[in-house]
Amino acid sequence: MPKETSQGMRLPSLDDLFTSQKERDEADLKKIYEIPLTEIDPFPDHPFKVKDDEDMMNLVESVRANGVLTPATVRKKEDGRYELLSGHRRMRACELAGIDKLRCEIVEMSRDEATVFMVESNFQRTTILPSEKAFAYKMRLEAMKRQGKRSDLTSSPLATKLRTGDLVGEQFGDGKDNVHRYIRLTELIPELLELVDEGSMALRPAVEISYIPKGLQQEIFEMMDMEQCAPSHAQTIRMRKMLSEGKLTPEAIEAIMFEEKPNQKEKIVLRGERFRDLFPKNLPISKREDYVAAAMEHYGRYLERMREEDRER
């Protein structure tokens, strides 16, 4: 604060002498406030999951013992409430710990600036799921595009002209091609995206499947779930090729996913609606041969009984 002399003259403070007005204004904005949780809204479509797992329970204990050591970041909305940009896990920990206020830094940002900030601050987490990367990259690139920076997402399958993707990839350790691949994951049905998060399906096959209509994606998921297996990259490329030719059907997907492998013993394969309706709906495809064999054995015994009854008459 400026100091006043005995003669009433006001002398500049050290802050006035060595900082600009903009820097002083920013310093005022960075004051830490205790904001009631009831006045804070999560960031819209926040792509990063907040789980009540073991890590969260450890954070809850830390908050109970020491409070929130690193303030969250919020921006004030037009309706007077606050929007959470970073600190979703800290806010959840406060809720679980029974603490009704959150230490926050208030910043002034536009919607797109806030989106970029939210993604960048959350990418500091030690573990980030593929689905989190997918939606975070998409949100960030769309925000940067609206800010006037080039982000041509339709340039090519490998995003060869994705200049904004170059910047994002360099910043977060993914190449521009991987940025585009992760964004493609947002086109998957939730069930398949969860398999990618679990590590049950690799990135490349998942990207190929993302170009397939949702209804056929559901067929793929149901086959994967029933058989506990995943298609290879080569198999999903074949699916996309058949899609472009107008030949991709549930039967074609089944044929690709369960095609005979080299050195595999010969077996009978029954496909099509006629046979599909005869099998129990919860019967794995890999068990159909055993089912048919058991049915034939049962039918054989039935025929033998019929012959014996005929002889006794």
C-alpha positions in Angstrom: 0.0 0.0 0.0 1.3 3.6 -0.7 2.6 5.3 2.5 1.6 8.8 3.6 4.3 11.2 5.0 3.8 13.6 7.9 3.2 16.4 5.4 0.3 14.4 3.8 2.3 13.4 0.7 1.7 9.9 -0.6 4.8 7.9 -1.4 4.8 4.8 -3.7 5.3 1.4 -2.1 7.9 -1.1 -3.3 5.1 -2.9 -5.1 4.2 0.3 -7.0 7.8 0.9 -8.0 8.7 -2.6 -9.2 5.5 -4.1 -10.5 3.1 -3.1 -13.3 -0.6 -2.4 -12.7 -1.4 -5.7 -14.6 0.8 -7.7 -12.3 -0.8 -6.1 -9.2 -4.2 -6.9 -10.6 -3.3 -10.5 -11.2 -1.9 -10.8 -7.7 -5.2 -9.6 -6.3 -7.0 -12.2 -8.4 -4.8 -15.0 -7.0 -6.0 -14.5 -3.4 -7.2 -17.8 -1.9 -10.8 -18.0 -0.9 -12.9 -20.5 1.2 -15.8 -21.2 -1.1 -18.8 -23.3 0.0 -19.0 -26.5 -2.0 -22.7 -25.8 -2.7 -21.6 -22.8 -4.8 -19.2 -24.7 -7.0 -20.2 -26.5 -10.2 -18.0 -29.2 -11.9 -16.6 -28.3 -15.3 -19.2 -29.2 -18.0 -18.5 -32.6 -19.6 -15.4 -33.0 -17.4 -13.5 -35.8 -19.2 -11.4 -37.0 -16.2 -13.0 -39.6 -13.9 -13.2 -39.1 -10.2 -13.4 -42.5 -8.5 -14.0 -43.3 -4.8 -11.0 -45.7 -4.9 -8.1 -46.4 -2.6 -6.3 -43.3 -3.8 -9.4 -41.2 -3.0 -9.6 -42.6 0.5 -6.0 -41.7 1.1 -6.7 -38.2 -0.1 -9.7 -38.0 2.2 -7.5 -38.9 5.2 -5.0 -36.3 4.1 -7.7 -33.6 3.8 -9.1 -34.5 7.2 -5.6 -34.2 8.8 -4.1 -31.3 6.9 -6.8 -29.6 4.9 -6.5 -28.9 1.2 -2.9 -28.0 0.7 -3.0 -27.0 -2.9 -6.0 -24.7 -3.7 -8.4 -25.6 -6.5 -8.9 -23.2 -9.4 -12.3 -21.8 -10.2 -13.8 -19.1 -12.4 -16.9 -17.0 -11.6 -19.9 -17.6 -13.8 -22.4 -15.1 -15.0 -25.0 -16.5 -12.6 -22.7 -15.7 -9.6 -21.8 -19.4 -9.0 -18.3 -20.8 -9.5 -17.1 -23.3 -12.1 -14.4 -25.8 -11.1 -11.4 -25.9 -13.5 -9.0 -28.0 -11.5 -9.5 -29.8 -8.2 -12.4 -32.1 -8.9 -10.7 -34.9 -6.8 -10.0 -32.4 -4.0 -13.6 -31.3 -4.0 -14.8 -34.9 -3.8 -12.4 -35.5 -1.0 -13.9 -32.6 1.0 -17.4 -34.0 0.4 -16.3 -37.4 1.8 -14.4 -35.8 4.7 -17.5 -33.8 5.7 -15.8 -30.4 4.9 -18.2 -27.9 3.4 -15.7 -25.4 1.9 -12.9 -25.6 -0.6 -9.8 -23.5 -0.7 -9.8 -21.9 -4.2 -8.0 -19.5 -6.4 -10.3 -17.4 -8.6 -9.3 -16.7 -12.2 -10.8 -14.8 -15.0 -11.0 -16.8 -18.2 -13.2 -17.2 -21.3 -14.9 -20.6 -21.9 -12.2 -21.7 -24.3 -9.4 -20.5 -22.1 -10.9 -22.4 -19.2 -11.2 -25.6 -21.3 -7.5 -25.4 -22.3 -6.5 -24.7 -18.7 -8.7 -27.6 -17.4 -7.2 -30.1 -19.7 -3.6 -29.0 -19.1 -4.0 -29.0 -15.3 -5.5 -32.5 -15.3 -2.8 -33.9 -17.5 -0.5 -33.7 -14.5 -2.2 -36.8 -13.1 0.1 -39.8 -12.8 -2.5 -42.1 -14.5 -4.7 -41.1 -17.4 -7.1 -43.5 -19.0 -7.4 -43.7 -22.9 -11.0 -42.5 -22.6 -9.9 -39.5 -20.6 -7.3 -38.6 -23.1 -9.8 -39.0 -25.9 -12.3 -36.5 -24.7 -9.7 -34.2 -23.2 -7.8 -33.9 -26.5 -11.1 -33.4 -28.4 -12.2 -30.6 -26.0 -8.8 -28.9 -26.1 -8.5 -29.0 -29.8 -12.0 -27.7 -30.4 -11.4 -24.9 -27.9 -8.1 -24.0 -29.7 -9.9 -24.1 -33.0 -12.5 -21.6 -31.8 -9.6 -19.4 -30.6 -8.4 -19.2 -34.2 -5.7 -21.8 -34.2 -5.7 -24.4 -36.9 -6.9 -27.8 -36.0 -8.0 -29.6 -39.3 -9.3 -32.8 -37.8 -10.5 -34.1 -41.3 -7.3 -33.8 -43.1 -6.4 -37.5 -43.2 -6.7 -40.7 -41.2 -3.3 -40.0 -39.6 -3.9 -36.2 -39.2 -0.9 -35.2 -41.4 -2.0 -31.5 -41.3 -3.1 -31.4 -37.7 -0.8 -28.6 -36.6 -2.6 -28.0 -33.4 -2.3 -31.7 -32.8 1.5 -31.3 -33.1 1.5 -28.8 -30.3 -0.8 -30.9 -28.1 1.2 -34.1 -28.8 4.5 -32.5 -27.9 3.1 -31.0 -24.7 1.6 -34.3 -23.4 4.0 -36.8 -24.9 1.8 -38.1 -27.7 2.6 -37.7 -31.4 0.1 -36.0 -33.7 -1.1 -39.3 -35.1 -1.8 -40.6 -31.6 -3.7 -37.5 -30.7 -6.0 -38.1 -33.7 -6.3 -41.8 -32.8 -7.3 -41.0 -29.2 -9.9 -38.5 -30.5 -11.4 -41.3 -32.7 -12.1 -43.3 -29.5 -14.9 -40.8 -28.7 -16.8 -42.4 -31.5 -16.9 -45.8 -29.8 -20.0 -47.0 -27.9 -19.4 -46.8 -24.1 -19.0 -50.6 -23.7 -16.2 -50.8 -26.2 -14.5 -47.7 -24.8 -14.5 -49.3 -21.3 -12.7 -52.3 -22.8 -10.0 -50.0 -24.1 -9.7 -48.5 -20.6 -9.4 -51.9 -19.1 -6.7 -52.9 -21.5 -8.9 -55.7 -23.1 -8.7 -54.1 -26.5 -5.7 -52.3 -28.0 -5.7 -48.7 -29.4 -5.3 -49.5 -33.1 -8.2 -52.0 -33.4 -10.4 -49.7 -31.3 -9.7 -46.9 -33.7 -10.7 -49.0 -36.7 -13.9 -50.0 -35.0 -14.7 -46.3 -34.3 -15.5 -45.9 -38.0 -18.1 -48.6 -37.9 -21.8 -47.7 -37.2 -22.9 -47.9 -33.6 -25.3 -50.8 -34.2 -22.6 -53.0 -35.6 -20.2 -51.9 -32.8 -22.8 -53.3 -30.4 -22.6 -56.7 -32.3 -18.8 -56.6 -32.0 -19.0 -55.9 -28.3 -21.5 -58.7 -27.7 -19.3 -61.2 -29.5 -16.3 -60.0 -27.5 -18.1 -60.2 -24.3 -19.5 -63.7 -25.0 -16.2 -65.1 -26.1 -13.9 -63.0 -23.9 -11.7 -62.2 -26.9 -10.8 -59.1 -29.0 -10.3 -58.7 -32.7 -6.9 -58.1 -34.0 -5.8 -55.0 -35.9 -5.8 -56.9 -39.2 -9.4 -58.2 -38.5 -10.7 -54.7 -37.8 -9.1 -53.4 -41.0 -11.0 -56.1 -42.9 -14.2 -55.1 -41.2 -13.7 -51.5 -42.3 -13.0 -52.6 -45.9 -16.2 -54.7 -45.9 -18.1 -51.7 -44.5 -16.8 -49.5 -47.4 -18.1 -52.2 -49.8 -21.5 -52.4 -48.1 -20.9 -56.0 -47.1 -20.4 -55.7 -43.3 -23.2 -57.6 -41.5 -23.4 -59.3 -38.1 -22.7 -62.6 -39.9 -19.6 -61.1 -41.6 -18.3 -59.8 -38.3 -18.8 -63.2 -36.7 -17.0 -64.9 -39.7 -14.0 -62.5 -39.3 -13.7 -62.7 -35.5 -14.0 -66.4 -35.4 -12.3 -67.4 -38.6 -10.2 -70.6 -38.6 -6.6 -70.0 -37.6 -3.6 -71.7 -39.0 -3.1 -75.3 -37.6 -6.5 -75.2 -36.1 -8.3 -78.5 -36.2 -11.2 -78.8 -38.6 -14.6 -78.0 -37.3 -18.1 -77.5 -38.4 -19.2 -73.8 -38.6 -22.9 -73.0 -38.7 -23.8 -69.3 -39.5 -26.8 -67.4 -40.6 -30.2 -66.5 -39.0 -31.5 -70.0 -39.5 -28.9 -71.5 -37.2 -28.4 -68.5 -34.9 -32.0 -68.7 -33.7 -31.6 -72.4 -32.8 -28.9 -71.8 -30.3 -29.5 -70.5 -26.8 -28.8 -66.7 -26.8 -26.3 -67.0 -24.0 -24.3 -69.8 -25.6 -20.7 -68.7 -26.6 -20.0 -69.1 -30.3 -17.0 -71.2 -29.4 -19.3 -73.7 -27.7 -21.7 -74.2 -30.6 -19.8 -77.2 -32.0 -20.1 -79.0 -28.6 -23.8 -78.0 -28.5 -24.4 -79.5 -31.9 -22.5 -82.7 -31.0 -24.5 -83.1 -27.8 -27.7 -82.5 -29.7 -26.8 -85.1 -32.4 -25.9 -87.7 -29.7 -29.2 -87.0 -28.0 -31.1 -87.3 -31.3 -29.1 -90.5 -32.1 -30.3 -92.1 -28.8 -33.8 -91.0 -29.6 -33.7 -92.8 -33.0 -32.4 -95.9 -31.4 -35.3 -96.0 -28.9 -37.7 -95.5 -31.8 -36.2 -98.5 -33.6 -36.4 -100.7 -30.5 -40.0 -99.8 -30.0 -40.7 -100.7 -33.6 -39.1 -104.1 -33.1 -41.1 -104.9 -30.0 -44.4 -104.3 -31.8 
